Amino acid sequence: MRKSGILMPIFSLPSKYGIGSLGNEAYNFVDFLVRTGQSVWQILPITSTSSIDGYSPYKSNGAFSGNYDLIDIDLLVSDGYIDYNFINSINYSEFDADPRYVDYGKVRRFKRIIFTEVFNRFDINSSESYKEFLKENKYWLDDYSSYMALREINGDNPYWDWKIKTEKEVKKSKDSNIINWYRWSLEYNKFLQYLFYDQWFRLKSYANDRGIEIFGDIPIYISQDSSDFYFNKEIFLTDQDGEPKLVSGVPPDEFSATGQYWGNPLYNWKYLEKNGFDWWINRVKKSFELYDILRIDHFRGLESYYCIDKATKDAMNGYWEKAPGKEFFDKIKKEVPDAKIVAEDLGLITKEVIELLEYTGFPGMKIVQFGFSTDADNMNLPHNFVENTVSYTGTHDNMPLAQWLKTAPHETLEYAKQYLRLNTYERYTEGLIRAVVGSASNMAIVPMQDWLDFDGWARINTPSTDENNWRIRLVHSDFTNELENYISYITGLYGRYKNR
């Protein structure tokens, strides 16, 4: 079956509280997807994020955590956790921000007031559903909550700046304020995860019941500033002090002429393989609780991974090391049979990566923006797409089409015009969208920005930069009847419209 979907991060949904959330607007977007004949809602990772990593969803404090920024306040009211009398007593003017961009600092300060009040009103000892959540998620939740509590009593800093490094040191301090603060924060962070997962699973059920699959994302790496690294250093490559010496990134590619320095710790694959890839298997299983389809970010790093010296941060002079790709995916297929996985096979792809992709049988990705840089043999040109692929106008890492059309080299743009027969009577972005939706790919994904013909101001992320990413927001006026008709028409024209 030919499927069509829209890429739309949760944080980009309209909201009166500064950031998209898991509440009414998310349900409205599901209804929008249904009305426009879509089958898939692709989102970015929904794990918790860190200020020191620019709030990137690809550098989380915890690989199993939920992003508490996305907890919906109005749902907390309707669920009886809090009332509008308290919410309206807060002077919101100091937290107000540009409706087009997320200001994470303001969002967190405002929601912290709300969440604190909700937690203080909640009886953690009387809720059976809360106790069950703690039990089912103990294998990751205890470490994550402890890390976040330690982080908080250390001024919300990453672990390498901590003075108090463990729970034992908290107790040894004999400072009742620190001890009580730690205990409170420990339970508080567990409670936030309970709220997030409760709201998420209700939203996912609503989408699934209406024929919408959630297409999620699992970052290949985790942040150094995370519970995963802090409490599981044996699964990473570290020096004698337990710190990463070699870190992640990629050499020069389509995204960056000088390569990309990501800075994530690299895995100790020998240790992981010896232990049955248990940490990874648990992570994949958790992901399939959250999503129906899973994109494995940086798939090629599971065949070979790029090593960069952390001291130099020089992505130009890194080197490749082998990863246990086939053995790893054999274990995943055994432990998670029938898993719907998509391989993010972008960047520098070798014959070994192609062989691994063919071995797994996973669909890869095609980006039409990359198709016009060479000649007719370019595998990102729509006539070369095969069924077992997911085609895109662009991903979260690409420019919106409208920006690409303004900045692409002259010869590239001329080739695109000729190939797609673009003319003054048709929006150029529509021509590129038609090429993707009309291709042979089993699934076609178009970011919301491209459907709206938004320019560079609406870009989600610019690789190798830490500022002004993951911020773009939509507003209610973006969702017009004209837009619905446009998406529905293109989706139906190429046989992807899903009738309900």
Disulfide bonds with the S-S distance in Angstrom:
none
